[in-house]
Amino acid sequence: MTRAIKLDWFSTTVKEDLAKLPEKMLDGAFEAINQAADLIVGLAQVNVRVDTGSLRDSIRKERVSSRVVRVRAGGYVTNPKTGKLVNYAAVIEQRYPFLSPAVRSVYPQIRTMIENRVVEKVG
């Protein structure tokens, strides 16, 4: 599949348009990564072992900065059996992986997602 970026060379703002390309490309890449993080969250929630549902409910996407997101599990959700915050995500991940398989399954698509979004933003 061929992707093309179109630029109107007859425009009086070509120089300004060219200066904006890196920013637009970064915006597109971040949108794709954000979308991939949503997929990872959903897959991890489907694959995690469920007892009370607390760990599943704690799986989330967090925006770290303007262009950084991460997927986390554990933390802010209270386990109804123990009355404590869910802090055992790493233990469960080690015994019964749920997050790493989700990342591995989305990873092959991320490059295509980024390329498509970048072309959309600058095309």
Jmol script that loads the backbone (N, CA, C; Angstrom):
load data "model"
ATOM      1  N   MET A   1       0.842  -1.172   0.000  1.00  0.00           N
ATOM      2  CA  MET A   1       0.000   0.000   0.000  1.00  0.00           C
ATOM      3  C   MET A   1       0.891   1.240   0.000  1.00  0.00           C
ATOM      4  N   THR A   2       0.666   2.116  -0.949  1.00  0.00           N
ATOM      5  CA  THR A   2       1.453   3.339  -1.054  1.00  0.00           C
ATOM      6  C   THR A   2       0.756   4.458  -0.304  1.00  0.00           C
ATOM      7  N   ARG A   3       1.529   5.161   0.498  1.00  0.00           N
ATOM      8  CA  ARG A   3       1.002   6.309   1.225  1.00  0.00           C
ATOM      9  C   ARG A   3       1.661   7.559   0.677  1.00  0.00           C
ATOM     10  N   ALA A   4       0.892   8.627   0.581  1.00  0.00           N
ATOM     11  CA  ALA A   4       1.446   9.858   0.032  1.00  0.00           C
ATOM     12  C   ALA A   4       1.080  11.034   0.915  1.00  0.00           C
ATOM     13  N   ILE A   5       1.993  11.967   0.974  1.00  0.00           N
ATOM     14  CA  ILE A   5       1.742  13.229   1.659  1.00  0.00           C
ATOM     15  C   ILE A   5       1.628  14.287   0.578  1.00  0.00           C
ATOM     16  N   LYS A   6       0.522  14.992   0.595  1.00  0.00           N
ATOM     17  CA  LYS A   6       0.281  16.004  -0.430  1.00  0.00           C
ATOM     18  C   LYS A   6       0.603  17.380   0.121  1.00  0.00           C
ATOM     19  N   LEU A   7       1.257  18.163  -0.693  1.00  0.00           N
ATOM     20  CA  LEU A   7       1.596  19.524  -0.305  1.00  0.00           C
ATOM     21  C   LEU A   7       1.300  20.431  -1.492  1.00  0.00           C
ATOM     22  N   ASP A   8       0.571  21.486  -1.242  1.00  0.00           N
ATOM     23  CA  ASP A   8       0.212  22.437  -2.294  1.00  0.00           C
ATOM     24  C   ASP A   8       1.381  23.399  -2.507  1.00  0.00           C
ATOM     25  N   TRP A   9       2.176  23.136  -3.541  1.00  0.00           N
ATOM     26  CA  TRP A   9       3.370  23.944  -3.801  1.00  0.00           C
ATOM     27  C   TRP A   9       3.026  25.345  -4.292  1.00  0.00           C
ATOM     28  N   PHE A  10       1.781  25.561  -4.671  1.00  0.00           N
ATOM     29  CA  PHE A  10       1.373  26.877  -5.148  1.00  0.00           C
ATOM     30  C   PHE A  10       0.822  27.739  -4.020  1.00  0.00           C
ATOM     31  N   SER A  11       0.726  27.157  -2.835  1.00  0.00           N
ATOM     32  CA  SER A  11       0.229  27.895  -1.677  1.00  0.00           C
ATOM     33  C   SER A  11       1.260  28.929  -1.247  1.00  0.00           C
ATOM     34  N   THR A  12       0.790  30.031  -0.723  1.00  0.00           N
ATOM     35  CA  THR A  12       1.707  31.065  -0.234  1.00  0.00           C
ATOM     36  C   THR A  12       2.260  30.698   1.144  1.00  0.00           C
ATOM     37  N   THR A  13       1.726  29.641   1.746  1.00  0.00           N
ATOM     38  CA  THR A  13       2.166  29.257   3.091  1.00  0.00           C
ATOM     39  C   THR A  13       2.971  27.960   3.099  1.00  0.00           C
ATOM     40  N   VAL A  14       3.595  27.618   2.003  1.00  0.00           N
ATOM     41  CA  VAL A  14       4.351  26.362   1.919  1.00  0.00           C
ATOM     42  C   VAL A  14       5.396  26.273   3.022  1.00  0.00           C
ATOM     43  N   LYS A  15       6.127  27.352   3.245  1.00  0.00           N
ATOM     44  CA  LYS A  15       7.169  27.347   4.268  1.00  0.00           C
ATOM     45  C   LYS A  15       6.562  27.080   5.650  1.00  0.00           C
ATOM     46  N   GLU A  16       5.457  27.733   5.957  1.00  0.00           N
ATOM     47  CA  GLU A  16       4.777  27.517   7.238  1.00  0.00           C
ATOM     48  C   GLU A  16       4.245  26.089   7.330  1.00  0.00           C
ATOM     49  N   ASP A  17       3.674  25.596   6.234  1.00  0.00           N
ATOM     50  CA  ASP A  17       3.154  24.230   6.211  1.00  0.00           C
ATOM     51  C   ASP A  17       4.270  23.217   6.471  1.00  0.00           C
ATOM     52  N   LEU A  18       5.411  23.431   5.836  1.00  0.00           N
ATOM     53  CA  LEU A  18       6.551  22.532   6.045  1.00  0.00           C
ATOM     54  C   LEU A  18       7.039  22.586   7.491  1.00  0.00           C
ATOM     55  N   ALA A  19       7.045  23.758   8.090  1.00  0.00           N
ATOM     56  CA  ALA A  19       7.489  23.906   9.483  1.00  0.00           C
ATOM     57  C   ALA A  19       6.555  23.168  10.443  1.00  0.00           C
ATOM     58  N   LYS A  20       5.279  23.032  10.072  1.00  0.00           N
ATOM     59  CA  LYS A  20       4.294  22.376  10.936  1.00  0.00           C
ATOM     60  C   LYS A  20       4.297  20.851  10.799  1.00  0.00           C
ATOM     61  N   LEU A  21       4.943  20.329   9.763  1.00  0.00           N
ATOM     62  CA  LEU A  21       4.916  18.885   9.528  1.00  0.00           C
ATOM     63  C   LEU A  21       5.394  18.053  10.718  1.00  0.00           C
ATOM     64  N   PRO A  22       6.555  18.353  11.321  1.00  0.00           N
ATOM     65  CA  PRO A  22       6.988  17.514  12.438  1.00  0.00           C
ATOM     66  C   PRO A  22       5.966  17.475  13.586  1.00  0.00           C
ATOM     67  N   GLU A  23       5.364  18.602  13.882  1.00  0.00           N
ATOM     68  CA  GLU A  23       4.378  18.664  14.959  1.00  0.00           C
ATOM     69  C   GLU A  23       3.144  17.834  14.611  1.00  0.00           C
ATOM     70  N   LYS A  24       2.680  17.970  13.376  1.00  0.00           N
ATOM     71  CA  LYS A  24       1.525  17.200  12.936  1.00  0.00           C
ATOM     72  C   LYS A  24       1.828  15.707  12.944  1.00  0.00           C
ATOM     73  N   MET A  25       3.033  15.355  12.537  1.00  0.00           N
ATOM     74  CA  MET A  25       3.426  13.948  12.519  1.00  0.00           C
ATOM     75  C   MET A  25       3.460  13.385  13.934  1.00  0.00           C
ATOM     76  N   LEU A  26       4.005  14.145  14.865  1.00  0.00           N
ATOM     77  CA  LEU A  26       4.019  13.706  16.259  1.00  0.00           C
ATOM     78  C   LEU A  26       2.611  13.564  16.817  1.00  0.00           C
ATOM     79  N   ASP A  27       1.737  14.494  16.481  1.00  0.00           N
ATOM     80  CA  ASP A  27       0.343  14.400  16.917  1.00  0.00           C
ATOM     81  C   ASP A  27      -0.300  13.121  16.399  1.00  0.00           C
ATOM     82  N   GLY A  28      -0.074  12.827  15.127  1.00  0.00           N
ATOM     83  CA  GLY A  28      -0.633  11.610  14.540  1.00  0.00           C
ATOM     84  C   GLY A  28      -0.090  10.357  15.189  1.00  0.00           C
ATOM     85  N   ALA A  29       1.211  10.343  15.445  1.00  0.00           N
ATOM     86  CA  ALA A  29       1.827   9.185  16.094  1.00  0.00           C
ATOM     87  C   ALA A  29       1.270   8.996  17.495  1.00  0.00           C
ATOM     88  N   PHE A  30       1.103  10.094  18.230  1.00  0.00           N
ATOM     89  CA  PHE A  30       0.560   9.990  19.585  1.00  0.00           C
ATOM     90  C   PHE A  30      -0.880   9.470  19.555  1.00  0.00           C
ATOM     91  N   GLU A  31      -1.670   9.933  18.603  1.00  0.00           N
ATOM     92  CA  GLU A  31      -3.048   9.442  18.498  1.00  0.00           C
ATOM     93  C   GLU A  31      -3.062   7.931  18.267  1.00  0.00           C
ATOM     94  N   ALA A  32      -2.157   7.442  17.424  1.00  0.00           N
ATOM     95  CA  ALA A  32      -2.085   6.000  17.154  1.00  0.00           C
ATOM     96  C   ALA A  32      -1.643   5.230  18.394  1.00  0.00           C
ATOM     97  N   ILE A  33      -0.667   5.764  19.109  1.00  0.00           N
ATOM     98  CA  ILE A  33      -0.193   5.099  20.324  1.00  0.00           C
ATOM     99  C   ILE A  33      -1.293   5.098  21.382  1.00  0.00           C
ATOM    100  N   ASN A  34      -2.022   6.176  21.468  1.00  0.00           N
ATOM    101  CA  ASN A  34      -3.141   6.279  22.399  1.00  0.00           C
ATOM    102  C   ASN A  34      -4.203   5.219  22.068  1.00  0.00           C
ATOM    103  N   GLN A  35      -4.479   5.059  20.782  1.00  0.00           N
ATOM    104  CA  GLN A  35      -5.438   4.055  20.329  1.00  0.00           C
ATOM    105  C   GLN A  35      -4.925   2.645  20.638  1.00  0.00           C
ATOM    106  N   ALA A  36      -3.638   2.410  20.424  1.00  0.00           N
ATOM    107  CA  ALA A  36      -3.051   1.104  20.732  1.00  0.00           C
ATOM    108  C   ALA A  36      -3.147   0.810  22.228  1.00  0.00           C
ATOM    109  N   ALA A  37      -2.942   1.830  23.055  1.00  0.00           N
ATOM    110  CA  ALA A  37      -3.057   1.648  24.506  1.00  0.00           C
ATOM    111  C   ALA A  37      -4.476   1.235  24.888  1.00  0.00           C
ATOM    112  N   ASP A  38      -5.475   1.817  24.224  1.00  0.00           N
ATOM    113  CA  ASP A  38      -6.866   1.409  24.474  1.00  0.00           C
ATOM    114  C   ASP A  38      -7.070  -0.063  24.141  1.00  0.00           C
ATOM    115  N   LEU A  39      -6.499  -0.508  23.030  1.00  0.00           N
ATOM    116  CA  LEU A  39      -6.608  -1.920  22.659  1.00  0.00           C
ATOM    117  C   LEU A  39      -5.933  -2.819  23.688  1.00  0.00           C
ATOM    118  N   ILE A  40      -4.764  -2.402  24.154  1.00  0.00           N
ATOM    119  CA  ILE A  40      -4.034  -3.190  25.152  1.00  0.00           C
ATOM    120  C   ILE A  40      -4.842  -3.302  26.434  1.00  0.00           C
ATOM    121  N   VAL A  41      -5.431  -2.194  26.877  1.00  0.00           N
ATOM    122  CA  VAL A  41      -6.261  -2.217  28.091  1.00  0.00           C
ATOM    123  C   VAL A  41      -7.395  -3.223  27.922  1.00  0.00           C
ATOM    124  N   GLY A  42      -8.097  -3.140  26.812  1.00  0.00           N
ATOM    125  CA  GLY A  42      -9.228  -4.040  26.576  1.00  0.00           C
ATOM    126  C   GLY A  42      -8.819  -5.499  26.551  1.00  0.00           C
ATOM    127  N   LEU A  43      -7.737  -5.804  25.861  1.00  0.00           N
ATOM    128  CA  LEU A  43      -7.266  -7.186  25.796  1.00  0.00           C
ATOM    129  C   LEU A  43      -6.795  -7.688  27.154  1.00  0.00           C
ATOM    130  N   ALA A  44      -6.099  -6.840  27.902  1.00  0.00           N
ATOM    131  CA  ALA A  44      -5.630  -7.237  29.237  1.00  0.00           C
ATOM    132  C   ALA A  44      -6.819  -7.505  30.158  1.00  0.00           C
ATOM    133  N   GLN A  45      -7.856  -6.680  30.066  1.00  0.00           N
ATOM    134  CA  GLN A  45      -9.037  -6.873  30.905  1.00  0.00           C
ATOM    135  C   GLN A  45      -9.767  -8.175  30.561  1.00  0.00           C
ATOM    136  N   VAL A  46      -9.740  -8.544  29.296  1.00  0.00           N
ATOM    137  CA  VAL A  46     -10.371  -9.799  28.884  1.00  0.00           C
ATOM    138  C   VAL A  46      -9.552 -10.999  29.340  1.00  0.00           C
ATOM    139  N   ASN A  47      -8.226 -10.886  29.325  1.00  0.00           N
ATOM    140  CA  ASN A  47      -7.350 -12.026  29.605  1.00  0.00           C
ATOM    141  C   ASN A  47      -6.982 -12.214  31.070  1.00  0.00           C
ATOM    142  N   VAL A  48      -7.198 -11.218  31.918  1.00  0.00           N
ATOM    143  CA  VAL A  48      -6.779 -11.343  33.312  1.00  0.00           C
ATOM    144  C   VAL A  48      -7.695 -12.323  34.055  1.00  0.00           C
ATOM    145  N   ARG A  49      -7.123 -13.077  34.961  1.00  0.00           N
ATOM    146  CA  ARG A  49      -7.924 -13.974  35.795  1.00  0.00           C
ATOM    147  C   ARG A  49      -8.765 -13.133  36.740  1.00  0.00           C
ATOM    148  N   VAL A  50     -10.008 -13.545  36.926  1.00  0.00           N
ATOM    149  CA  VAL A  50     -10.927 -12.748  37.734  1.00  0.00           C
ATOM    150  C   VAL A  50     -11.389 -13.543  38.946  1.00  0.00           C
ATOM    151  N   ASP A  51     -11.200 -12.942  40.115  1.00  0.00           N
ATOM    152  CA  ASP A  51     -11.762 -13.471  41.355  1.00  0.00           C
ATOM    153  C   ASP A  51     -12.840 -12.479  41.800  1.00  0.00           C
ATOM    154  N   THR A  52     -12.419 -11.315  42.217  1.00  0.00           N
ATOM    155  CA  THR A  52     -13.375 -10.283  42.621  1.00  0.00           C
ATOM    156  C   THR A  52     -13.607  -9.256  41.513  1.00  0.00           C
ATOM    157  N   GLY A  53     -12.720  -9.223  40.532  1.00  0.00           N
ATOM    158  CA  GLY A  53     -12.813  -8.233  39.457  1.00  0.00           C
ATOM    159  C   GLY A  53     -12.033  -6.966  39.751  1.00  0.00           C
ATOM    160  N   SER A  54     -11.424  -6.907  40.918  1.00  0.00           N
ATOM    161  CA  SER A  54     -10.693  -5.700  41.309  1.00  0.00           C
ATOM    162  C   SER A  54      -9.483  -5.448  40.418  1.00  0.00           C
ATOM    163  N   LEU A  55      -8.725  -6.484  40.140  1.00  0.00           N
ATOM    164  CA  LEU A  55      -7.549  -6.317  39.288  1.00  0.00           C
ATOM    165  C   LEU A  55      -7.986  -5.916  37.886  1.00  0.00           C
ATOM    166  N   ARG A  56      -8.987  -6.582  37.362  1.00  0.00           N
ATOM    167  CA  ARG A  56      -9.496  -6.234  36.025  1.00  0.00           C
ATOM    168  C   ARG A  56      -9.935  -4.766  35.979  1.00  0.00           C
ATOM    169  N   ASP A  57     -10.633  -4.337  37.020  1.00  0.00           N
ATOM    170  CA  ASP A  57     -11.116  -2.952  37.060  1.00  0.00           C
ATOM    171  C   ASP A  57      -9.987  -1.933  37.212  1.00  0.00           C
ATOM    172  N   SER A  58      -8.838  -2.397  37.687  1.00  0.00           N
ATOM    173  CA  SER A  58      -7.717  -1.467  37.891  1.00  0.00           C
ATOM    174  C   SER A  58      -6.870  -1.277  36.642  1.00  0.00           C
ATOM    175  N   ILE A  59      -7.089  -2.084  35.610  1.00  0.00           N
ATOM    176  CA  ILE A  59      -6.314  -1.962  34.373  1.00  0.00           C
ATOM    177  C   ILE A  59      -6.802  -0.724  33.630  1.00  0.00           C
ATOM    178  N   ARG A  60      -5.869   0.167  33.335  1.00  0.00           N
ATOM    179  CA  ARG A  60      -6.249   1.446  32.752  1.00  0.00           C
ATOM    180  C   ARG A  60      -5.115   2.063  31.946  1.00  0.00           C
ATOM    181  N   LYS A  61      -5.492   3.042  31.166  1.00  0.00           N
ATOM    182  CA  LYS A  61      -4.526   3.849  30.416  1.00  0.00           C
ATOM    183  C   LYS A  61      -4.371   5.152  31.179  1.00  0.00           C
ATOM    184  N   GLU A  62      -3.137   5.573  31.366  1.00  0.00           N
ATOM    185  CA  GLU A  62      -2.866   6.850  32.030  1.00  0.00           C
ATOM    186  C   GLU A  62      -2.068   7.741  31.095  1.00  0.00           C
ATOM    187  N   ARG A  63      -2.449   8.974  31.033  1.00  0.00           N
ATOM    188  CA  ARG A  63      -1.693   9.955  30.255  1.00  0.00           C
ATOM    189  C   ARG A  63      -0.631  10.543  31.176  1.00  0.00           C
ATOM    190  N   VAL A  64       0.624  10.324  30.823  1.00  0.00           N
ATOM    191  CA  VAL A  64       1.741  10.776  31.644  1.00  0.00           C
ATOM    192  C   VAL A  64       2.113  12.217  31.329  1.00  0.00           C
ATOM    193  N   SER A  65       2.096  12.546  30.044  1.00  0.00           N
ATOM    194  CA  SER A  65       2.386  13.912  29.608  1.00  0.00           C
ATOM    195  C   SER A  65       1.644  14.145  28.303  1.00  0.00           C
ATOM    196  N   SER A  66       1.946  15.239  27.633  1.00  0.00           N
ATOM    197  CA  SER A  66       1.198  15.574  26.424  1.00  0.00           C
ATOM    198  C   SER A  66       1.327  14.517  25.332  1.00  0.00           C
ATOM    199  N   ARG A  67       2.413  13.758  25.332  1.00  0.00           N
ATOM    200  CA  ARG A  67       2.603  12.738  24.298  1.00  0.00           C
ATOM    201  C   ARG A  67       3.057  11.392  24.845  1.00  0.00           C
ATOM    202  N   VAL A  68       2.739  11.119  26.100  1.00  0.00           N
ATOM    203  CA  VAL A  68       3.137   9.841  26.692  1.00  0.00           C
ATOM    204  C   VAL A  68       1.944   9.234  27.416  1.00  0.00           C
ATOM    205  N   VAL A  69       1.641   7.969  27.066  1.00  0.00           N
ATOM    206  CA  VAL A  69       0.613   7.221  27.786  1.00  0.00           C
ATOM    207  C   VAL A  69       1.239   5.920  28.256  1.00  0.00           C
ATOM    208  N   ARG A  70       0.645   5.360  29.299  1.00  0.00           N
ATOM    209  CA  ARG A  70       1.092   4.047  29.752  1.00  0.00           C
ATOM    210  C   ARG A  70      -0.126   3.258  30.186  1.00  0.00           C
ATOM    211  N   VAL A  71       0.012   1.949  30.141  1.00  0.00           N
ATOM    212  CA  VAL A  71      -1.044   1.065  30.611  1.00  0.00           C
ATOM    213  C   VAL A  71      -0.591   0.517  31.948  1.00  0.00           C
ATOM    214  N   ARG A  72      -1.470   0.637  32.940  1.00  0.00           N
ATOM    215  CA  ARG A  72      -1.132   0.206  34.301  1.00  0.00           C
ATOM    216  C   ARG A  72      -2.209  -0.714  34.841  1.00  0.00           C
ATOM    217  N   ALA A  73      -1.822  -1.501  35.803  1.00  0.00           N
ATOM    218  CA  ALA A  73      -2.758  -2.363  36.523  1.00  0.00           C
ATOM    219  C   ALA A  73      -2.444  -2.247  38.004  1.00  0.00           C
ATOM    220  N   GLY A  74      -3.484  -2.222  38.799  1.00  0.00           N
ATOM    221  CA  GLY A  74      -3.300  -2.100  40.244  1.00  0.00           C
ATOM    222  C   GLY A  74      -3.397  -0.658  40.677  1.00  0.00           C
ATOM    223  N   GLY A  75      -3.437  -0.506  41.988  1.00  0.00           N
ATOM    224  CA  GLY A  75      -3.450   0.857  42.504  1.00  0.00           C
ATOM    225  C   GLY A  75      -4.766   1.284  43.084  1.00  0.00           C
ATOM    226  N   TYR A  76      -5.467   2.122  42.398  1.00  0.00           N
ATOM    227  CA  TYR A  76      -6.572   2.873  42.970  1.00  0.00           C
ATOM    228  C   TYR A  76      -7.828   2.073  43.304  1.00  0.00           C
ATOM    229  N   VAL A  77      -7.944   0.821  42.895  1.00  0.00           N
ATOM    230  CA  VAL A  77      -9.136   0.006  43.155  1.00  0.00           C
ATOM    231  C   VAL A  77      -8.936  -0.799  44.441  1.00  0.00           C
ATOM    232  N   THR A  78      -9.982  -0.878  45.264  1.00  0.00           N
ATOM    233  CA  THR A  78      -9.925  -1.631  46.516  1.00  0.00           C
ATOM    234  C   THR A  78     -10.490  -3.027  46.299  1.00  0.00           C
ATOM    235  N   ASN A  79      -9.769  -4.017  46.787  1.00  0.00           N
ATOM    236  CA  ASN A  79     -10.225  -5.401  46.721  1.00  0.00           C
ATOM    237  C   ASN A  79     -11.259  -5.617  47.823  1.00  0.00           C
ATOM    238  N   PRO A  80     -12.478  -6.057  47.484  1.00  0.00           N
ATOM    239  CA  PRO A  80     -13.513  -6.218  48.506  1.00  0.00           C
ATOM    240  C   PRO A  80     -13.210  -7.321  49.525  1.00  0.00           C
ATOM    241  N   LYS A  81     -12.388  -8.294  49.157  1.00  0.00           N
ATOM    242  CA  LYS A  81     -12.039  -9.363  50.099  1.00  0.00           C
ATOM    243  C   LYS A  81     -11.084  -8.881  51.185  1.00  0.00           C
ATOM    244  N   THR A  82     -10.122  -8.044  50.786  1.00  0.00           N
ATOM    245  CA  THR A  82      -9.081  -7.619  51.730  1.00  0.00           C
ATOM    246  C   THR A  82      -9.303  -6.208  52.251  1.00  0.00           C
ATOM    247  N   GLY A  83     -10.074  -5.422  51.526  1.00  0.00           N
ATOM    248  CA  GLY A  83     -10.272  -4.025  51.907  1.00  0.00           C
ATOM    249  C   GLY A  83      -9.052  -3.159  51.627  1.00  0.00           C
ATOM    250  N   LYS A  84      -8.086  -3.700  50.875  1.00  0.00           N
ATOM    251  CA  LYS A  84      -6.854  -2.969  50.551  1.00  0.00           C
ATOM    252  C   LYS A  84      -6.809  -2.671  49.061  1.00  0.00           C
ATOM    253  N   LEU A  85      -5.965  -1.701  48.729  1.00  0.00           N
ATOM    254  CA  LEU A  85      -5.762  -1.388  47.311  1.00  0.00           C
ATOM    255  C   LEU A  85      -5.162  -2.584  46.590  1.00  0.00           C
ATOM    256  N   VAL A  86      -5.535  -2.733  45.340  1.00  0.00           N
ATOM    257  CA  VAL A  86      -4.986  -3.799  44.507  1.00  0.00           C
ATOM    258  C   VAL A  86      -3.510  -3.485  44.272  1.00  0.00           C
ATOM    259  N   ASN A  87      -2.631  -4.301  44.834  1.00  0.00           N
ATOM    260  CA  ASN A  87      -1.196  -4.075  44.683  1.00  0.00           C
ATOM    261  C   ASN A  87      -0.472  -5.351  44.271  1.00  0.00           C
ATOM    262  N   TYR A  88      -1.194  -6.289  43.707  1.00  0.00           N
ATOM    263  CA  TYR A  88      -0.633  -7.585  43.357  1.00  0.00           C
ATOM    264  C   TYR A  88      -0.611  -7.849  41.852  1.00  0.00           C
ATOM    265  N   ALA A  89      -0.763  -6.804  41.065  1.00  0.00           N
ATOM    266  CA  ALA A  89      -0.813  -6.977  39.606  1.00  0.00           C
ATOM    267  C   ALA A  89       0.455  -7.643  39.076  1.00  0.00           C
ATOM    268  N   ALA A  90       1.609  -7.250  39.578  1.00  0.00           N
ATOM    269  CA  ALA A  90       2.879  -7.824  39.101  1.00  0.00           C
ATOM    270  C   ALA A  90       2.969  -9.309  39.428  1.00  0.00           C
ATOM    271  N   VAL A  91       2.460  -9.696  40.584  1.00  0.00           N
ATOM    272  CA  VAL A  91       2.489 -11.110  40.980  1.00  0.00           C
ATOM    273  C   VAL A  91       1.606 -11.935  40.051  1.00  0.00           C
ATOM    274  N   ILE A  92       0.415 -11.442  39.788  1.00  0.00           N
ATOM    275  CA  ILE A  92      -0.498 -12.149  38.892  1.00  0.00           C
ATOM    276  C   ILE A  92       0.073 -12.186  37.477  1.00  0.00           C
ATOM    277  N   GLU A  93       0.634 -11.065  37.028  1.00  0.00           N
ATOM    278  CA  GLU A  93       1.234 -11.018  35.687  1.00  0.00           C
ATOM    279  C   GLU A  93       2.337 -12.060  35.551  1.00  0.00           C
ATOM    280  N   GLN A  94       3.116 -12.236  36.603  1.00  0.00           N
ATOM    281  CA  GLN A  94       4.210 -13.207  36.554  1.00  0.00           C
ATOM    282  C   GLN A  94       3.667 -14.637  36.482  1.00  0.00           C
ATOM    283  N   ARG A  95       2.641 -14.931  37.235  1.00  0.00           N
ATOM    284  CA  ARG A  95       2.079 -16.293  37.274  1.00  0.00           C
ATOM    285  C   ARG A  95       1.151 -16.581  36.099  1.00  0.00           C
ATOM    286  N   TYR A  96       0.293 -15.620  35.790  1.00  0.00           N
ATOM    287  CA  TYR A  96      -0.723 -15.780  34.751  1.00  0.00           C
ATOM    288  C   TYR A  96      -0.727 -14.534  33.866  1.00  0.00           C
ATOM    289  N   PRO A  97       0.210 -14.447  32.950  1.00  0.00           N
ATOM    290  CA  PRO A  97       0.358 -13.220  32.154  1.00  0.00           C
ATOM    291  C   PRO A  97      -0.947 -12.765  31.493  1.00  0.00           C
ATOM    292  N   PHE A  98      -1.230 -11.502  31.642  1.00  0.00           N
ATOM    293  CA  PHE A  98      -2.399 -10.896  31.009  1.00  0.00           C
ATOM    294  C   PHE A  98      -2.018  -9.616  30.270  1.00  0.00           C
ATOM    295  N   LEU A  99      -1.064  -8.872  30.797  1.00  0.00           N
ATOM    296  CA  LEU A  99      -0.680  -7.612  30.187  1.00  0.00           C
ATOM    297  C   LEU A  99       0.333  -7.822  29.055  1.00  0.00           C
ATOM    298  N   SER A 100       1.350  -8.628  29.296  1.00  0.00           N
ATOM    299  CA  SER A 100       2.365  -8.839  28.253  1.00  0.00           C
ATOM    300  C   SER A 100       1.782  -9.502  27.003  1.00  0.00           C
ATOM    301  N   PRO A 101       0.864 -10.474  27.111  1.00  0.00           N
ATOM    302  CA  PRO A 101       0.263 -11.001  25.879  1.00  0.00           C
ATOM    303  C   PRO A 101      -0.563  -9.946  25.131  1.00  0.00           C
ATOM    304  N   ALA A 102      -1.208  -9.062  25.874  1.00  0.00           N
ATOM    305  CA  ALA A 102      -1.982  -7.994  25.236  1.00  0.00           C
ATOM    306  C   ALA A 102      -1.063  -7.074  24.440  1.00  0.00           C
ATOM    307  N   VAL A 103       0.074  -6.718  25.020  1.00  0.00           N
ATOM    308  CA  VAL A 103       1.044  -5.860  24.328  1.00  0.00           C
ATOM    309  C   VAL A 103       1.574  -6.577  23.089  1.00  0.00           C
ATOM    310  N   ARG A 104       1.940  -7.850  23.248  1.00  0.00           N
ATOM    311  CA  ARG A 104       2.473  -8.606  22.105  1.00  0.00           C
ATOM    312  C   ARG A 104       1.464  -8.725  20.968  1.00  0.00           C
ATOM    313  N   SER A 105       0.198  -8.844  21.291  1.00  0.00           N
ATOM    314  CA  SER A 105      -0.794  -9.012  20.228  1.00  0.00           C
ATOM    315  C   SER A 105      -1.064  -7.713  19.472  1.00  0.00           C
ATOM    316  N   VAL A 106      -0.892  -6.574  20.113  1.00  0.00           N
ATOM    317  CA  VAL A 106      -1.132  -5.282  19.464  1.00  0.00           C
ATOM    318  C   VAL A 106       0.126  -4.762  18.770  1.00  0.00           C
ATOM    319  N   TYR A 107       1.278  -5.147  19.255  1.00  0.00           N
ATOM    320  CA  TYR A 107       2.550  -4.610  18.769  1.00  0.00           C
ATOM    321  C   TYR A 107       2.717  -4.655  17.245  1.00  0.00           C
ATOM    322  N   PRO A 108       2.386  -5.763  16.574  1.00  0.00           N
ATOM    323  CA  PRO A 108       2.578  -5.781  15.114  1.00  0.00           C
ATOM    324  C   PRO A 108       1.737  -4.737  14.374  1.00  0.00           C
ATOM    325  N   GLN A 109       0.640  -4.313  14.942  1.00  0.00           N
ATOM    326  CA  GLN A 109      -0.246  -3.355  14.292  1.00  0.00           C
ATOM    327  C   GLN A 109       0.159  -1.905  14.552  1.00  0.00           C
ATOM    328  N   ILE A 110       0.966  -1.668  15.570  1.00  0.00           N
ATOM    329  CA  ILE A 110       1.263  -0.298  15.986  1.00  0.00           C
ATOM    330  C   ILE A 110       1.941   0.502  14.878  1.00  0.00           C
ATOM    331  N   ARG A 111       2.898  -0.084  14.190  1.00  0.00           N
ATOM    332  CA  ARG A 111       3.604   0.648  13.130  1.00  0.00           C
ATOM    333  C   ARG A 111       2.640   1.102  12.040  1.00  0.00           C
ATOM    334  N   THR A 112       1.757   0.201  11.615  1.00  0.00           N
ATOM    335  CA  THR A 112       0.777   0.552  10.590  1.00  0.00           C
ATOM    336  C   THR A 112      -0.169   1.633  11.097  1.00  0.00           C
ATOM    337  N   MET A 113      -0.582   1.526  12.356  1.00  0.00           N
ATOM    338  CA  MET A 113      -1.470   2.530  12.937  1.00  0.00           C
ATOM    339  C   MET A 113      -0.801   3.898  12.935  1.00  0.00           C
ATOM    340  N   ILE A 114       0.469   3.931  13.319  1.00  0.00           N
ATOM    341  CA  ILE A 114       1.215   5.200  13.356  1.00  0.00           C
ATOM    342  C   ILE A 114       1.352   5.767  11.948  1.00  0.00           C
ATOM    343  N   GLU A 115       1.762   4.921  10.998  1.00  0.00           N
ATOM    344  CA  GLU A 115       1.923   5.396   9.620  1.00  0.00           C
ATOM    345  C   GLU A 115       0.620   5.979   9.083  1.00  0.00           C
ATOM    346  N   ASN A 116      -0.492   5.286   9.314  1.00  0.00           N
ATOM    347  CA  ASN A 116      -1.774   5.758   8.810  1.00  0.00           C
ATOM    348  C   ASN A 116      -2.178   7.096   9.442  1.00  0.00           C
ATOM    349  N   ARG A 117      -1.981   7.223  10.740  1.00  0.00           N
ATOM    350  CA  ARG A 117      -2.353   8.467  11.410  1.00  0.00           C
ATOM    351  C   ARG A 117      -1.477   9.632  10.974  1.00  0.00           C
ATOM    352  N   VAL A 118      -0.188   9.374  10.797  1.00  0.00           N
ATOM    353  CA  VAL A 118       0.722  10.435  10.360  1.00  0.00           C
ATOM    354  C   VAL A 118       0.323  10.931   8.982  1.00  0.00           C
ATOM    355  N   VAL A 119       0.035  10.004   8.088  1.00  0.00           N
ATOM    356  CA  VAL A 119      -0.371  10.390   6.739  1.00  0.00           C
ATOM    357  C   VAL A 119      -1.691  11.165   6.777  1.00  0.00           C
ATOM    358  N   GLU A 120      -2.634  10.734   7.626  1.00  0.00           N
ATOM    359  CA  GLU A 120      -3.892  11.457   7.762  1.00  0.00           C
ATOM    360  C   GLU A 120      -3.649  12.903   8.212  1.00  0.00           C
ATOM    361  N   LYS A 121      -2.736  13.064   9.161  1.00  0.00           N
ATOM    362  CA  LYS A 121      -2.483  14.395   9.738  1.00  0.00           C
ATOM    363  C   LYS A 121      -1.815  15.343   8.763  1.00  0.00           C
ATOM    364  N   VAL A 122      -0.905  14.817   7.940  1.00  0.00           N
ATOM    365  CA  VAL A 122      -0.136  15.709   7.074  1.00  0.00           C
ATOM    366  C   VAL A 122      -0.572  15.665   5.617  1.00  0.00           C
ATOM    367  N   GLY A 123      -1.423  14.712   5.294  1.00  0.00           N
ATOM    368  CA  GLY A 123      -1.842  14.559   3.894  1.00  0.00           C
ATOM    369  C   GLY A 123      -2.862  15.559   3.456  1.00  0.00           C
TER     370      GLY A 123
END
end "model"
wireframe off; spacefill off
backbone 0.3
color backbone group
